[in-house]
Amino acid sequence: MKKLLAIALSLSIFLGLAACGSSGSGSSDSGSSQASSATGGDSTEPETLRVGTLDTTDTFDPCSNSGCGLGLMMVYDTVLKLNYDTMEVEPCIASAWNWVDDKTLELTIRDDVTFSNGDKLTPEDVLYSLSRFVYENDQFDPGYDNINYDESTIDGNQLTLVLNDVDAEFLNALSNDRWASVVDEEYVKANPDAWWDAPIGSGPYTCVENVDGSHSTYAVREDYWGDKPDAENVIINNYSESTTMIADFQNGDLDIVLDTPETDYLAAQNGDYGDGVQTKLFKTWDLLAVCLPSYTECFQDINVRKAISLALDTKAITNAVYGSLGQTADSILIDGCDFYSSIGVHDYDPDQAKELLKEAGYENGLDLKVVIPSTTTNDKCAEIVQAYLAKVGINLSIESYDFATAIPILMANGTDISIFGTGGGTYTAASITDTLGENCSNSGARISDSTFNGYLNAARTTLDEETRLDNYTKAAQWDFDNYWTLPISYAQAVDLYQSNISGVTGLVARAIDLTSVVIN
């Protein structure tokens, strides 16, 4: 099951979708009818926060929630927590941790935390929450199958997790804002069908209602163990398209709108939505690249790979695809991730590209094909790449299909060149390079070279930070020198919010931490 899922997830990268992409099917009419702005609406509810999103309403089961988990982040606490400003892991339900050795992690679980139904949170609840991804629902693979549940132990408030293999990313896995949610084992087992609108968590909010395709509402817990959020109530409105959502925001019916198009970002920056409207850019943690698969015979010649690199103006492509929300990529590692360092941007030199192709025996041209699932990003990028390659004598034909049609073709190595994305939310060096290394199920992006993968394995199987930095840097430099993956862009996304709102933070624009938002 997990192997099949990994293939599907890896191939879906061709979509250029983020793990938190911008599609939704919520009802804009139902959503907007719930809204009354804190800036100019119902003054009797000054502490009600109203949020607009293009995401659909989803379940509160961490094992099957396929959206961005806005509700999960409010209802549940996680084992550990990621600081979105420093990108460092901090305490949460586990107040402290200690590596006994490279495969043994001791967690101290807080003893003052209760779930919203009054049950006390225990180390047993934490271990059960992690094990559900292995024994109850393996739809996702957050890495908890690396835990040896037979050898892991509980002693008072001390939870000792024994790993089967060294995993330098394990602390990040325990801070995942969806998958690391801690559920009440007793309640879950007694109420297996309560995931939709009656979840029980230890987080700062309880779910009041969850209406499919419309909205979900939340009320703050007066007995929450941690810092109480500023908003007493939160309403998350689901929209099917951005036009209605932005109109409600302009009318003052929404305090925050998530993941808006670039046109709205520019309009807000220009003051078209009012002088007080604020904007915030978030990294999507998604690398857009052109990959040259090793199964395409001509790419065995490094001069052909280098020629294609020289034929592409990455800065111009970035601007054409993403506009003001794009950043030219200078490494296979995304700017801002751990162990990132700038490696460089390949030169744009079409004349030298022609010379290299001639030396490789392709002075009369070269015919190649790219197959893509049709998305705005994929289609636009493919067309621009096609135009640049034509200038050096490479005829690139584009075959754009719906996802269901494209995937079997891609699985059968049916594309000569890949338009590739790591997928949104790949915010660590390990998660980014997992999409490129030898274990990647996407053959269109996979790099099988032993030197490259040796660097990745050395970085992943040690807890020593200097060793990890050295090996990830070597891997990025190796890729730059060998032209198998040609980084193009890092993308950004934007949220808009009213002048009386502050404290907007999060990993990505679609999944901000609503518990940190302040209404001034």
N, C-alpha and C positions, 0 to 999 in steps of 0.2 A: 504493500500500500504506500509506504513512504517513498520507495523508489519511484513509483509511478507519479506520485505527487511532485517529487523533486523534478522529474522531467517536465511535467506540465508547468510548474512554476518557472523553471529555467527558460523554457521555450516562450513563455508569456512575456519574457523580457523583450522579445522582438517587437512587442507592441509599443515599446517606449512608455509603458505605463509605470507609474510609481506604485509601490505597494499601497500607497494612499493616493490613488489617482483622482481625477476630478469629474467623475461621472456619478450621477445619482438619479433616483426615480421617485423622490419625495413629491408630495402634492404641494405646489406653491400656494394655492388658495387656502388650504387648510392651515398651512404654516403661518401665513401672514395674518390669518384671523386670530391667532393666539397672541399677536405681538402688541405691546404698548410700551413705547420707549421711555427709558428713565430720563431722557433729555427733554421730552416735551409731551409725554403721554400721561398715563395715570399716575399722579403724584402720590397716591395712597400706597404704591408699591415701589418706593425708591430703591429698594435693594433687590429688585428682580432683574436678572441679567437675561437678555434676549439675544439669541445667537442664530444666524442663518447659515446653513450648510447645503451643499449639493449632494451630500452623502445620503444614502437611504437609512431608514430606521433599521436597527439590527438587534440581535439577541444579546443578552447579558452573559451568555456562556463564553468564558475566555477561550475555550477550546474550539468554538465554531463561529465566533464573531469575525466576520469578513470585512467589516467596515474599518473605520479608523479608531473606534473605541472611545469616542468622547464620553459616552455614558459609563463605560467601564472605569475610566480614569476618575470618575466622580464617586462611584458607588464602592469601588474596591481600593484597598491599599496594595502595594506591591512589596515583594520581599525586600528588595533594595530599590533605590530611586536614582534616576539619572538627573543630574543638575544640567539643565538645558543651556545655561550660560557658560559653565566651565567644561561641560561634556565629561564630567567625572561622576563616578558612582558614589552615592551617599547612603547613609542608613535610612531605613524606613521601618517596616515590621521587624526586620533584623536590625537591632541597635548597634551591633558590632560583628566583625568577622575576623577570622584568622586562618591563614593557610598553615596547617600542621606540616604538610608536605605537598608536593606538586599535585597530588590527587586526593587530598583530604582537606575539606573546608569546614571549619567550625563556625556556626552562626548562633548568636545570642538573640533569642526571640523575646520581644517585649512582653512583660507580664501584666501590663495595664491597658490592654486593648480589648474592646468588646465589639462584637458584631451588632448591627442595628436591631437585631431581635433580642439582645441582651446576653447571648452566648459569649463566653470568654474565648478569645482567639488563643490557640495553642500551637506548639510546634507540630503536633499531629496534623493540624489543618494545613500548615505550610507544606509538609511533605505530601499530603494527599493532593493538594492543588497542583503540585508539580507532576505527580504520578498520573494524573488524569490524562495528560497529553500522551502517555505511553499506553496505559491500560484501558482507557475509556473512549478516547477519541484522538486518533493520530492524524487528523486532517492537516495539522501544522506540525512542524518539527523545530521547536525552539532550542533543542539541545538537551532536553531533560532526559532523553533516553540514554545519556552518558552516565546517569546516576546509577550506582549499584544499590538498588533499594533494599536488597537483602542484607548488605553490609552497613548501610547507613543506620545511625542510632539516635535515640532521644534520651537525654538525661536531664530531667527538670526542664529548664528553659533553654537547654543547650541542644541544638540540632547539628549533628555531624553528618555531612554528606560525603560519601566516598564515591569517587569517579572511576569509571573503567579506564579512561585515558586522560592524559593531561590536556586541559582545555583552558588556554589563556583568556578566552572570551567568556568564561562562565559567569563572572560577576556581571558582565553586561547582560547576559541572558536572564539573570535574576532581577534585573532592573527594567526589563521590557514592560512598557506601559500597558500592554494588554495581557500578554501571556504569563507574566509573573504575578498576576492578580491572585490574592489569597481568598479562597471561598470557605464557607462554613461546612465542613464535612458532614456533620450530623444533619443539618438542614437540607443539603443537596441530596443526600441519600433518602431522606423522608419526603422530599418534594422535587422529584426529578423533572417535573414539567413546569417549574416556576421560573424558568430562565427568561421568559419574555417580558413580564411586567411586575414580577415579585422577587427580584434578586435580594439576597441578604449579603451585605459586605461590611467591612470595617471602615470604609471610606467616609469622607465628610458629608456625603449626601445620600438620601434615599430616593429611589425612583417612585414618583407619585403615579405616573401613567406613561405608557409607551404605545402610541397609536401608529400603526403601520402606514407609511407613506405620508405622514402628517407632522407629528411632533412628539417629543418626550419632555416630561417635566420632572423637576427635582426639588426637594426641600432639604435645607441644611439640618444636620443632626446636632441638637443642642448638647448631646453627651459625647461628641467626638473627642477622641483621646488627644488629638493634635491641635494645631492652630486652626481656629474657626475661619472659614472663608468669609469674604466680605459680602457676597450676594446670599441673601436668605433663600431665594428661589432662583432657579435657572430654567429657562424654556429654550429647547433646541428645536428650531423649525427646519423641516426638510423641504427643499425646493427641487424641481425638476430641471430648471434652467436659471441662468444667472440674471437675466433681465428683470424678472419679477423680484428676485431677491435684492438686487441693487435698488430697485424702485422703492421697496419697503425700507431699505436702509436710508435712502435719501429723505423719505417721509418721516423719519425718526421712529419707525416701528421696530427697528433692530439696533442693538448696540454694537454688535460685531458681525461681520460677514467674512467667511473663511474661504481661502483659496480662490480669489477673484481673478478674472482675465487681465492681461496686461493693459488692455484699453481702459479698464476701470482704475487700475493703478495710476496710469498716466493722467487720467481725468482728475483723480483725487489729488495728485501731486500738483496739478495745474490750478487747483482750487475750485474746480467745477462742481464739486459736491459740498462745498461750504468750507470756510476758512478753518474751522475747527476739526475737520476730519483728519484722522491720523492713518498712516500706512506703516506696515512693518513687513520687511522681507525675511523670508525663511529659506534656508537651503532645502531643496527637494531630496538631496543625497542620492542623486541619480546621475551617473556618467553616461553621456551619449558618445558612442564611438563607432568607427568603421572597423570591422574585424575581417581579417584575411584568413579564411579557414585553411588548415594544413592539408585537407583533402583535395583542394583545388590545385592541380598539378603545377600550374605556372608560378604559384606562390612559393614553391620550394626554392626558387631563385630569389635571393635577398634583394637583388637589383630591381626585380619587378615590384616587390613590396615597397622598397624605397621610392621607386618611381611614382607609385600611387600616392604615397605620403607627400612627395614633392608637388603632385598635381592638385592637392587639396589646400585651399586657403581656409584654414580652420577658423580664423577670426571672422572672416566674411560669412562662413557657414553658420557660426554661432549667432551672429547678428540677424541673419535671415530667418533662422528657425525660432529663436527665442526673443529677439529684440532686446529691450532694456532689461529683461529678466535672465539673460544669458551671460555666462562667464566662460572665456576660452579656457579649455582644459590644458593643464601643463603637467599632467601625470595620470597614470591609471588610477591613482588614489585621489579621492575627492578632497579638494581644499577644505580644511576644517576637521577632517577625520583624524583619529589618532595615528601617529607615525607618518603623517603626510609631510612631504617636502617637495618644493617645486623642482621638477626635473628639466622642463623646458618645453617649448612649442616647436614642432617641426617646421622647417623653412617651407615657404611657398616658392617654387622655382620650376615652372612648367617646361622651360627650355632644357634644364638638366634632366627632368623626367623623360623627355623625348629621347635624350641621348642614352639614358640607361635602358629604356625599352629597346632601342636600336641594338645596343650591345647584347641584350638578352635574346635577340633574334625576332623582335616584334616590330621591326621598322615599318611593316605594312599594316600595323594595327593589331588589336586584340579584342575579342568579343567575350563579354562576361554578362552574367545575369544576377540580379538581386531579387529575392522573393521577400515580401514584407506583408504582415497583417496590416490592413489599412487603418491608420490613425493619422491625425493631423501632423504630428511630429514626424512619424515615419515617412509619410508621403512627401512632405516638404523636404526633409533631409535627403531622401533618395533622389528627388528631382534635381536638387542642387549638386549633389555628388555626380550625378549623371552628366550635368552640364560641364563641370570641371574636368571630368575624365575625358569627355569628348574633345577637349582642347589639346590633349596629348595623344590622341589617336586610339583611345579605348572606347569601344562602343558598349555601354552598359544598358541592357534592357531591364525594365522594371515590371515585375509582376506583383500586383497588389490585390490581396484577397481578404475576405472576412477571416476572422480568427480560426474558425472551424476548418476552413479550406486550407489555410496556410500552414497550420501546424503539422499535418502529415507530410507535406512537402519538405518542410524544414527538418523534420525528424529523419527523413530519407536523404539528407545532405543535398537537397535540391536547390540550394542557392550557392552561387560562386563567391559572393561577397555578402557580409552580414551588416545590416544596420542594427546596432546593438545598444541596449541600455542595461545598467546593472539593476535597475528597479529602485523605486524610491524607498528611502529608509535604510539604505546601505551606508550607515554612518560610522562604521569601523573598518579598518584596513582588512580585517579578516573577512567580513561579510562582502566587501567589494571584490576581493581577490578570489573568494569562493566561486564567483560567477565566471572566472577566467581560467582557473587552475585545472589540473588533470582530473579532478573529481566532478567537474561541471558536466552535467548531462547535455548541455547545449554544444554540440560539436562545431557549430558555426562560430563559436567564440573560444572554444577550448584551446589552451596552449599546453601541449604535451611535453615540451622540452624539459629534460630532467634537471637542468641547471635552474631554470625558473622555478619549477616546483620544489626543488631543494630549498630555495630561499623561503618559499611560503611555508613549507613544513617546519623549517627551523624556527620561523617566527611564531607559528601556531602552537608549538609544543614546548614552549618555555615560558616561565613567568618573569624572566629577566627583561626589564624594559629596554636596556641598551642593546641587548641581543636582538630583540624584536625590531627595534628601530633600524638597526644595521641591515637586517635581512629584508625588511619591507622596502627600504631604500634601494638595496641592490636589485630587488625584483622589479621595481619601477624603472630603474636605470636600464636593466636588461631589456625590458619591453621597448623602451625608447630607442635603444640601439638596434633592435632586431625587427621592428616594424610589423609585428603580428597583430597588435591592437593599436589602432590610431585614435587616441583620445581627441574628441572634438569639443564637447561643451559640458559644463556644469550648469544646471538650471536652478532658478529660484522661483518661489511662489510668494504671493502677497495676501495679507489680511488687511481689511479696513475696519476702523473702529471710531466711535464718536469721541468728542473732545473730553468727555467726563470719564473716560475709561483709561486705566493704566494696568500695569502688571501682566501684559499679554506676552506669554512665553510658551515655548513648546519645541518639540523636535522638528515638526513639519507644520506647514500652514493649515492643514486639514485637521490636525489633532493637537490643538493647543491645550494647555492645562487650565481648564476653566476654574479650578479651585484657587488659582493664584490671581485671578482677575480682580481688580479693585474698581469700585464705582465711586467716583469722587463727587 
